[in-house]
Amino acid sequence: MWRILVRLKTYLGEQLWLKPALASAGAVFLAIVGLWFGQLYSGPLPIELSDRALKDLLSIFASSMLAAATFSVSAVVTAVSSVSNSTTPRASRLILSDPTTQNVLSSFIAAFIYSVIGILALEAFTFDAVGRFVVFIGIAAIMTWVLVAFVHWIHHVTRLGRVETAIEKITDTAAESLIPDNVGQWGAHCYDGSVPAAAVAITSPEVGYVTNIYVAGMQKLAEELDVAIYVRVRPGDFVDSRTPIAYASPVSDRVRERADELQGLVAIAPKRVFGPDVRFAFLNLAETADRALSPGINDPGTAIVILGHQLRAITQWRRVHDEPETNEVRFDRVYLPPLKAAELVGDCFTPIARDGAGVVEVGVRLQKTLGAVVRLDMPELTEAAVKMSQTSLVLAENALVAEVHKQSVRDAANEVLRLANAMSDADRNYSAGDDVNF
């Protein structure tokens, strides 16, 4: 049941039709209320409308909202196509799940549905003055909603398909995912990956990506079976039907009989999703930079901008990593692997180092970004940044033509090494070569 709920939440969160459908249902309900309320109230009214006047008003409203809804859907489709072509296809899901876009479409479609239902109701049923007044109040309320949404939409639609907007959305998604549970182990012990003695291997029930792990459910199951559960995967890992996703120790017949319950506590889907999968947003930023560096686009400026976004995200990860609640153990029978600094650094910078090797501006900026990562003063990050710096230097020396450009990247890479070897914060805060800017 938990796995079904996770899949349903993920599916509905990415669907453009959900909010418009709910708004349409509300519009139908409001029209029914008008017919029902007219039979209960017989007092005075501030204004009275004839059937003909109300039908004409609803007809104008319906035709206008149909055109507005059609235009809005076309704009969204164009924006999704633009984002898919200029950033990464995975980022298009963020456009479809954008709350402003969904709210605007909801208002237009709800207004259209309300108008159509109102016209049909006026033709099929007899509305007295009170019923017609309630229908008119509904028109006024929905019109106010539409006007507010439309004014907001004018500003929003001009930015919807831009690369900068997509980058901002991916960065915001990364920031939202960097909470103590996602950065840590969701309240479980840190698992070093070693196979426990006398353990039952629990394999994946299907092929796909791990999207979520129900640690609280694992703790409850472990207490019932009197075992410890060692989970080998994190959200974002790809598994197949032969992959052990967890071990339960010690071995018992009860554990084997209830292995399917443990399998059900690991959600698996055909594609990765944002949220618990922290690395996915980092990868989307790197893929966007990689697309910008392709020969067909040749936009190193976008890659340089993304390096700044990646540095901010890694800085936030470093800060959250040190918060007390990140490593707080709430489930003493469950063990999960940590999110390693080397994985984040690799996800962020490997595509840029590879495909930006022949662009000196990108090479120098990448080295400076890695130097900033070193200054975060975390041993794991420092080690990963130095390795990435040396890899990037090798790639740049093989790709660059001019010796002066190679020397610029060498100088920046040497600064990363100097920072890594520095013994004091004062040394780390000093950065040689800051006179070189691109």
N, C-alpha and C positions, 0 to 999 in steps of 0.2 A: 504493500500500500504506500509506504514512504517513497519508494522509487517511482511509482505512478504519479504521486503528487509533485515530486521534483521535476519530472518530465513535463507534466501539465503546466507547472509554473513557468518553466523555461519556454515552452511552446507558446503559451498565451502572451508572454512578455514580448515576443518578437512579432506578434500578429497585428497587422494594421487594422483588421476588421473588428477587433473586439470592442473597443470603445465606441465606434460608430454604431455597432449592433446594440450595445447597452443604451446608448442615447436614443436610438430609434424605438427601442422598447419603452423607454420613458415617455417618448412623444405619443405613442399609441395609448399608454396609460393616461396621459393628460387629456387626450381627446375623449376617452371613456368617462373620465371624471366629470367633464363638462356635461355629458348626457345625463349622468347619474345625479350630479349636484343640482341640475335644473329641476329635478322632480322633488327636491327636498326644501328648497328655499323659494319664498314668494315675496320677499321684501323689496324695497325700492332699489333702483340701480342708478349709478352715476351717468351712464350712457346706454342707449339702446341701439342695436344694429339689426337691420333686416337680413333675411336669409340671403338675398341677392348681393347685398353689400359685403357680407362676410365671405361668400363664395368668390366674389371678384378679388377680394383681398388675399384670400388663400391661393387663388390661381396665380396671381402675380408673384406671391411669395414662393410658390412651388417652382415656377419656371426660372426665377432668379437663382434659387438655391441649387437647382439641378446644374445650371451653368457654372456656378461657383464651385460646386463639388467636383465636377468634371475637370475644371481647370486645376484645382488643387491636387487631384489624383495624378494628373499629367505632370505637374511640377514635382511631385514626390518621385514618380517613376524616372523622370529626367535626372533628379538629384541622385537617386540610387545608382543609376547607370554611370553618372559622372564620377561618383565616389568609387565605384568598383573599378573604373578604368584608370583613375588617377592615384588611388591609394592601394587598397587591397580589397578583394571581394568580401572578406570577413567583416570589414568595417561597415558594409552596407546594412548589416543587421542593426547597427546603432542608429542609422537614419530611420529605419522602419519602426524602431521602438522609441523614437524621439517623442516625449510627452506633448510638446507643443504641436507637432504635426498631427498626432492622434487627436488632440483636443479640437483643433481647427476642423479636421475632417468630420469629427463627431458632431460639431455644431452645424455644419452645412447639411450633412446627411439627415440629422435629426430634424432640422427645419423642413427639409423636403418631405420626409416621411410624415411629419405632423400635418403639413399642408394637404398632402394627398389623402390621409386618413380623415382629416377634417372635412374635405370636400365630399368624400364618400359617405361620411356619417350624416352630413347635412342633407344629402340626397336620399339616404335610406331611412333616416329616422326624423322624427318631429322634435325639433329643439324649440323650447320656449325662450323668452327673453333672457332668463337667467342662464340657461345653457349656452346661448349664443355669446353672452357676456364672458362666461368662463373660457370659451374657445378663444375669444378675443384677448383675454388676459394671457392665455398661453402663447398667442402670437407675439404679444408685446414682450413677454419674458424671453422667448426664444430669439426674437429679433435683437434684444439687448445683448444676449449671449453671442449671437452671430457678429454683431458690430464690434464688440470687444475682441473677439477671436480674429476677426478680419484685420483690424488695425495691427494686432500683434503679428499676424501672418505676413503682412506686407514687409515688415522688417525681417522676419525670420526666413522667408522664402528666398530673399536675395543672398543669403549666406548658406543656404541649406546644402548646396552641392559643391561648395568650395573645398579645396584641399585643407585650408587653415581650419575650417569648421570641423572637418573629419578628424584632423590631428587633435584639436581641442577635445572632441568627444572621446577619442581613444584615451587621451591623457586623463580626463576626468574619470573615465571608467576605471583606469588603473588606480587612480587615487582612492576611489570608492572601494576597490577590492582590497586595499592595503589596510586591513583591520587586524587587531591582534590574533584572532582565530585563524584567519587565512595565512598570515605571516608565520604563525607558530604551528602547533599541531592540534588545534581545536580542543585544547584541554587534555590531550593525551601525553604520555611519556614520549621522549625523543627516541626513535628507533635507529640503531646503527646499521641495519641491513643484514646482520648475521642471522643464519637460520637457527632457531632454537632447537635444542635436543628434544626428542620424543614429541614431535609436533605433527599435526594434520595439516596438509597443504590444501587450501581452499582455492580452487581455480575460478577463472572468470566464466560466467554463464554465457557470455556473448562477446563478439568482437566490436571494439569501439574505443572511445575515449572516456576515461573516468571524469565525471562532471561534478560529483559530490560524494561525501562520505558521512554517514549518520553515526557519529562517534558516540552519542548518548545511547543510541540503540545497541551499539556494540558493547558498551559498558553493562547495560542491563542483561544482555545475552551472556556475557562472560560471567556475571555474577550467578546467573541461573545454572550455568554449566560448570562453575568453579574452575575457570581456565583464564589464561592470559591470551589476548589476541594481538598479533603482530601484523600490522597492515604494511604491505610492501609498496603501495602505490599512493600517489597524490592526484588531486584533480589536474587533468591535462595529460596524464600518462596514457599511452596507447596499450591496450591489452588484447590478447586473443584467447581462444578457448583453452589453451594449454598454459596460460600464464598464471602462476600462483599470485593471487592478489592479497592473500593473508595466510598466516599460520595460527593455529590454535594449539596451545600447549597447557597441560599434558594431553596425551591421546586417550580417548575413551569412545565407547560405542555411541554414547549420547551426542558427542561432538560430531561424529560422522553422520548421525541421523538428522541433525539440525544444521548441516552445512549449508543447505539452501537458504536458511534464514540469514546466515552471515553474508551469503552472496547478495541477498536482497538489500543489504545495508550499504552497498556500493553502487551508486547510480552510474550507468554506462549509456552513452549515446553515440550516434554516428559522427557527430561533430562536436568540437570544443565550444564551450560557452564562457562568457565573462562571469566574474564573481569569484567563487572559490578558486578558480583556476587563475591565479595571480599572473603567471607567466604569459597567458594568452594575450593580455593587453600589451605587455612589453613586446611580444612578437609582432603584434599588429603595427606598432610604431616602427619597428625595424623593417618590416615588409614595405611600409609606406616609403621609408627612406630608400630602400632598395629599388622600388619602382621609380622613384625620382632620379636615381643614378643610372637607370637604364639608358642605352644609346638613343632610344626613340624619344625620350623625354628630356634627358640631359639637364637636370635641374639640381645642381649641388646645393643651392641655397636652401631648398626644402630639407635636404639631409642634414645640413648644419642646424637648422631650426629644430629638427627632431632630436638631435643630440642634446640640446638644452632641455627638452621635455623629458628625455630619458634620464638625464642627470637629476632633475627634480624628483622623478619617480623613485630612483634608487636612493636618493637622500631621504625621502619619506619612508621607504622600506627600512633603511638603517635606523631611523628614529623609532619606528614601531617595533622593530626587532628588539630594542633594548627596554621596551616598556614591561613592567612586572607581569601584567596579565597575559603577555604573549607566551611566556613559558610557564604559566601557572598550570599545575596539574590538577584537573578536576575529575578525570576518569583514570583511576589508578590501575585498571586492568587492560588498558588499551595503549598500544605503541604505534606511532606513525613516524615516517621518515621526515626529516626537516627540509625546508626549502633552502637550497644551498646558494650561497652568494655567487659561486662560479656559474651556476645555471642562469642566473639573472644577467650576469655580465655577458655570457655567451649569447643569450637570446637577444640582448640589446645591440651588441656591437659586431658580432661576426658577419652579418650580411653587409654592414657598412664598410667594415675593414676589407672585405673581399671585393665588393663592386665599386668602392670608392678609392681603391688603391691607386688608380691612375689620375686622381684629382688632388693636387697638392693642398688646396683649401680644406677639403674634407679630411685628408690625412693629418694635417696639423691640428685641426679642430678636434678630431677624434683623440689625438694624444693629449690635448689639453683637458678634454673631458675625462679621460682616464686619470690624469693627474688630480683632477678634482675628486674623483672617486677615491683615490689614495688618501687624500686629505680628510676623508670621512673617518679615518683612523680606526678601521676594523680589519684585523689581520686577514680574515677570509676574503674580504673585498680587495684588500691590497694585493694579495697573492694573485687573485683572478685578474685584476687590472694590469698588473705587470706582465702576466702571460699574454693577455690580449694586446698590450702595447707592443711586445716583441713580435707577435704574429703580424700585427698591422704593419710594423716596420719592414719585415721581410717582404710582405706583399707589395708595399709601396716601392721598395727599392727595385723590385722586379718589374713594376708597371710604369714607373716614372721614367722620363727620358732625360730631362735636364738635371745635371749634377746639383745645381743650386736648389732645385726643388727637393731632391733626395736629402740634401743637407738640412733643409728646413725641417723635414720630418724626423731626421736623426736627432736634431737638437731638441725637438719636442719630446721624443722618446727618451732621450737621456735625462730630461727633466723629470719624467715619470720615475725613472730609476732613482734619481737623486732624492725625490720625495719619499719613495719607498724605503730608502736607506737612512733617511733623516732620523735623528734620535730625539728631537724636541719639536714641540708645536710651533715654535718660532721658525724653525727651518722649514716645516711643512707649509707655513703660511707665506713663505717667500717663494716666488715663482720666477725662475730665470726665463728669459725669452719672451716676456710679456709685451715686448715691443713689436712682436710679430703678430699681427691681427689680420683676419680675413673676414 
